[in-house]
Amino acid sequence: MMLLNQIEISANIVPLAITGGAVLLILGLIQLYLGLKAQKSPKVTGEQTMVGETGIIRKASGFMDRSIVEVRGELWWCLPAAGSSALEEGNSVKIVGIEEDSMILEVDSE
């Protein structure tokens, strides 16, 4: 009698285990799909996303002849791009690239 009860319990657990495994497999595949999709999306943070942004010169000369520019509410050290005019306080500038820890700027014609 005891053996018969154990077989019935085991028989009831098998469909539950299969269903649970299938659900976990589907959830894992969904997570894999979303993770791979996120890898292909464009960057939304970091210094490289600042290229093309416009900022305002807050201090024309500072440490090692670098200027300070405000971009998106943040202050950054910057250098003028090759061939651009001198940076003056209050001028609008456009970020054209990043070099090591300094932004390379080009003065807008505004």
N, C-alpha and C positions, 0 to 999 in steps of 0.2 A: 504494500500500500504506500509506503514512504517513497519508494522508487517511482511509482506512478505519479505522485505529486511533484516530484522534482522534474520529471520529463515535461509535465504540463507547464510548469513555470518557465523552463528553458524554451519551450515552444512559443510562449508569449513574449519572450524577450527578443527573439530573433527579428521579427518585423520591426520592432522598435529600434534595434541597433542598425538595421539596414536603412530605415528612414532617417535616423540621426546622422548616419554617415553620408547619405545623399545630400542632406541639408548642409552639412559642413563642407562638402565638396563644392556645392553651388556657391556658397558664401566665399570660399577660397578663390574660385574662378572670378567672381565679381571683384574681389579685392585685387587680384592680379591685373584684371582689365583696367581698373581705375588707377592703379599704380603706374602701369605702362602709359596710360593716357596722360597722366600728370608729368611724366618725363618729357613728353613731346611739347608741352605747353610752353609759351614764352616766359622768360624770367620776369618776376614782378618785384624783386627786391635786389639790393646790391648796387654797387657802383656802376656796373655796365648798363643798368637801366637808365642812368642819368644822361647818357649821350643823347643829344638833341634837346635837352631841357634848357630853359632860359633862367638865368639868375641875375642878381644885382651885386655889384662890387660894394663891399662894406668897408674895406680898408685897402687902400691902393698899394701900400708897400709894407712888408713885414719881415719876418724871419727868412733869411737867405733870399731876399728880393721876391718873395712870394706875396701874392695878394690874398685877401680873404673874400670869398664870394658866398652869398646866401642862395641856396637852391632848395626848394621844397621845405623851407623853414629850418634848414641845417646850414651850419657854417663849415666851409671847406677851404683848405689851402689850394691855390691855383697859380698857374703860370700862363702868360699869353701864348697863343699858338704862333708858330713861325710865320712871319710876315704880317701879323696883325698889329694894330696900333697900340700905344701904351694904355694900360688900364687905369681909369680914373674912378674915384669914389662916386657912386650913384649911377654909373653906366650900366646898361643892360648888356649881358654877355650870353653867348650860346656855348654849351659844352660840346666839343667836337671829339673828345677822346679822353682816355685815362692813361697816365704814365706812372707806373709804380704807385707812390702814395699821393701824387699830385694830379689835379685835373688840368688838361690842356684846354684853354679857352680861346674863342675867337669873338672879338667885339662885334656886336650887332650894329647895323646901320640905322637904328631907330633914332 
